[in-house]
Every structure is written in C-alpha cells, then in structure tokens.
C-alpha cells in the first residue's frame, strides 16, 4: 500500500490507498543485532529512514476511481479502500 508521501503511478493514474483498520500506534522495534548500530547512527546525527509496509485486503464495494487529481490536472486518481491485516517495517535503501 502506498499511503504517501510516495504514491504508485499506473497508466490509469496515481494510486492513493485509504486504510481501514489502521493501527492507532505504529512502533518500529529493530532486531537486536541491528539496534546498537542504528542507535549509534542516530546519535551521530544520521537520518535512519524506514518504509512502513501495510498488507491488506481490498474492500471492493467502498473503493473509488476518480478521473481527476488534486495534484495535477488531467492525472487520474485511484482510491482503493483496504482492510489492513499486517504491518511490517523495513530500512529504506
């Protein structure tokens, strides 16, 4: 799912997902073998970026397709509703 600020571009337009059942708090806990390194990098002022990956199931009766975009004229916007079933965190490359 791409909630933003990164969107998925398709030939039909930009995809922006609307999440249903999104957890109220998102907390990333790194594996023990990475924790010390990440804490040292952050203490040194380095930015550590995470990607949050949400896995879910499409809710077909609530999904919408628009033929316009608020961001760019003539660019379609697809807005599927997704029931979130799992959340994962990965370090951005």
C-alpha positions as CSV (number, residue, x, y, z in Angstrom):
1,X,0.0,0.0,0.0
2,X,1.2,3.5,-0.7
3,X,-0.4,6.0,1.7
4,X,2.1,8.7,0.9
5,X,4.2,10.7,0.6
6,X,5.2,8.2,-2.1
7,X,2.4,7.2,-4.5
8,X,2.2,4.4,-7.0
9,X,2.0,5.6,-10.6
10,X,-0.1,3.5,-13.0
11,X,-1.2,4.0,-16.6
12,X,-4.7,4.9,-15.1
13,X,-3.3,7.5,-12.7
14,X,-1.9,7.9,-9.2
15,X,-2.9,5.3,-6.6
16,X,-3.6,6.6,-3.1
17,X,-4.9,4.0,-0.7
18,X,-7.4,4.6,2.1
19,X,-6.7,2.3,5.0
20,X,-9.4,0.7,7.1
21,X,-8.5,-0.8,10.5
22,X,-5.2,1.1,10.6
23,X,-3.4,0.5,14.0
24,X,-3.6,3.6,16.3
25,X,0.1,3.5,17.1
26,X,2.9,2.4,14.8
27,X,6.1,1.4,16.7
28,X,9.2,0.0,15.0
29,X,11.4,-2.2,17.1
30,X,14.6,-3.2,15.2
31,X,16.1,-6.7,15.6
32,X,18.6,-6.9,18.5
33,X,21.5,-7.4,16.0
34,X,20.7,-4.0,14.4
35,X,19.7,-2.0,17.4
36,X,23.2,-0.9,18.6
37,X,24.2,0.2,15.1
38,X,21.0,2.1,14.4
39,X,21.2,3.9,17.8
40,X,24.9,4.9,17.1
41,X,23.9,6.2,13.6
42,X,21.1,8.3,15.1
43,X,23.3,9.6,17.9
44,X,25.8,10.7,15.2
45,X,23.0,12.7,13.6
46,X,22.5,10.3,10.7
47,X,18.9,10.0,9.5
48,X,17.6,6.4,9.6
49,X,14.7,6.0,7.2
50,X,12.1,3.3,7.5
51,X,9.5,2.1,5.0
52,X,6.2,1.0,6.5
53,X,4.6,-1.8,4.6
54,X,1.0,-2.5,5.1
55,X,-0.6,-5.6,3.8
56,X,-4.3,-5.9,3.4
57,X,-7.4,-6.9,1.5
58,X,-9.3,-4.7,-1.0
59,X,-12.8,-3.6,0.1
60,X,-14.4,-3.6,-3.4
61,X,-17.7,-2.0,-2.6
62,X,-16.0,1.0,-1.0
63,X,-13.2,1.6,-3.5
64,X,-13.4,4.6,-5.8
65,X,-11.9,5.7,-9.1
66,X,-11.7,9.4,-9.9
67,X,-10.8,10.9,-13.3
68,X,-9.1,13.8,-11.8
69,X,-6.3,14.6,-9.3
70,X,-5.9,17.4,-6.9
71,X,-2.2,17.4,-7.5
72,X,-2.0,17.6,-11.3
73,X,-4.7,18.4,-13.9
74,X,-5.5,15.5,-16.2
75,X,-3.9,12.9,-13.9
76,X,-6.4,10.3,-12.7
77,X,-6.5,9.3,-9.1
78,X,-7.5,5.8,-8.0
79,X,-8.5,5.4,-4.4
80,X,-9.0,1.8,-3.2
81,X,-10.1,1.1,0.3
82,X,-8.0,-1.6,2.0
83,X,-8.6,-3.5,5.3
84,X,-5.1,-3.6,6.9
85,X,-4.2,-7.1,8.1
86,X,-0.4,-6.7,8.8
87,X,2.2,-4.0,9.2
88,X,5.9,-4.5,8.6
89,X,8.9,-2.1,8.8
90,X,12.0,-2.2,6.6
91,X,15.1,0.0,6.3
92,X,14.9,2.2,3.2
93,X,17.8,1.5,0.8
